[in-house]
Amino acid sequence: QVHLVESGGCLVQPGGSLRLSCSASGIIFYLYLMGWYRQAPGQQPELVATITSGNSTNYAESVKGRFTISRDNAKKTVYLQMNSLKPEDTAVYYCNADLRRLGVSPIWGQGTQVTVSS
């Protein structure tokens, strides 16, 4: 079975930090482009960050300098370290595994809620 399971979301105060984790099973993890997306209430989903199998990263402008994506291929896990959190970071965060370059459909996790509020 192919699964992506996110964890780490919770309520945090503005300026605080969180680390999200996404554990994969049933896939050859190191081949995949891994990413984090988020969707706030009433808004379209947006890309937050991606990391290639070679550890090249890409970030949305809104999170550059505050968020860091990383991966551990041995643990089949991708992380999103979020610092200096703002209320506008409040959203459901989704993990994505992308291997469309080889014709494989993307895989999504179930999402984890991050709420930034005082």
N, C-alpha and C positions, 0 to 999 in steps of 0.2 A: 504494500500500500504506500502510495505517495502522500506525504504529509509535510506541511510547514506549520509549526506551532510557535506563535509569538508569546512572549511573556515580558513582564516588567512594567507594564503600564499602571499608573495610579494617579492620585491627586497630589500635586506638588505646588508649592508657592512660587510666585514669580521670582526669577533669579536662581531658582533651584536647579538641580541636575537629576537626570534619570538615565539608566541604561536599559535599552530594550534588547531582548535576545530573540532569535528565531532559529529553532532547531529543525533540521530537515531529516526526513527518512524516506527510503525508497528511491532515492535519486543518486546519480554519480555527481556528488555535490561540487567537486572542484571544476567541473566543466561549465557550470552555470554562472551567468551574470546574475548577481544577487542585488536586490534593491529594497528600499523602503518607500512606501507611498503613504499618504494620509488623506483623510477626508473629514472635513469639518461639517457640522450640520448645515444643510442647505447649500453646500458648495460642491463643486466638482472635485473629484480626486486629483491630487497633484503628486508629482514625483518629489521625493525628499532627497534621496541619495542612492547612488549605485556603486557597485564595486565589481570589477572584472575578476576573472580567474587569476590574472596576473597582478591583482591588487591596485589597479588604476581606479581612481575614484572620481565621482562627479556629484556635485551638490546643487540644489536649488539656491538661487541667490539669497532667498530669505533665511537660509540656515547656515550659509557659509561663515566659517569662523566660530560657530557655536556648536555644530553637530559634527560627529566623526563616525564614519562607517568603517567597520573592519570585519574580517572573517577569519575563522579557524577551520581550515579544510579537514583537519584530523577529527574535529568534533562535529563537523557538518553544521556549523553554526555561524550566523551572521549577527553582528551587533550594531546598535546605534547608540552612541554616547551623546546625550543631549545636555548641554550646559547653557547657562544664562537663559533659562526658559521664560517665554513670554505668554501672556494669555492667548495671543493669536496662534500659538502652537497647539492649542487644544484641538484634538481630533482623534479619530480612530486611526491607528497606525497599522498598516498592512505590510507583510513581508511578501516578496515576489521572487520567484526563481524563473529566469528567462533563458531558454535555449532555442529561441526561434531561428538562430543562425544555422541550426541543424534540423529545422522543421518540426521541433517539438513545441507543443502548446505551453504557454506560461502556466505557472502554478502559483496559487495564492493561499496565504494563511487566512485564519478566521478573524484576525484583527485584535488589537489590544487598545484599550481606551487610555488616552493621556489627557488629563485635565489640569490646566495651569490656572490657579485661582488662589486668592488670599481669603 
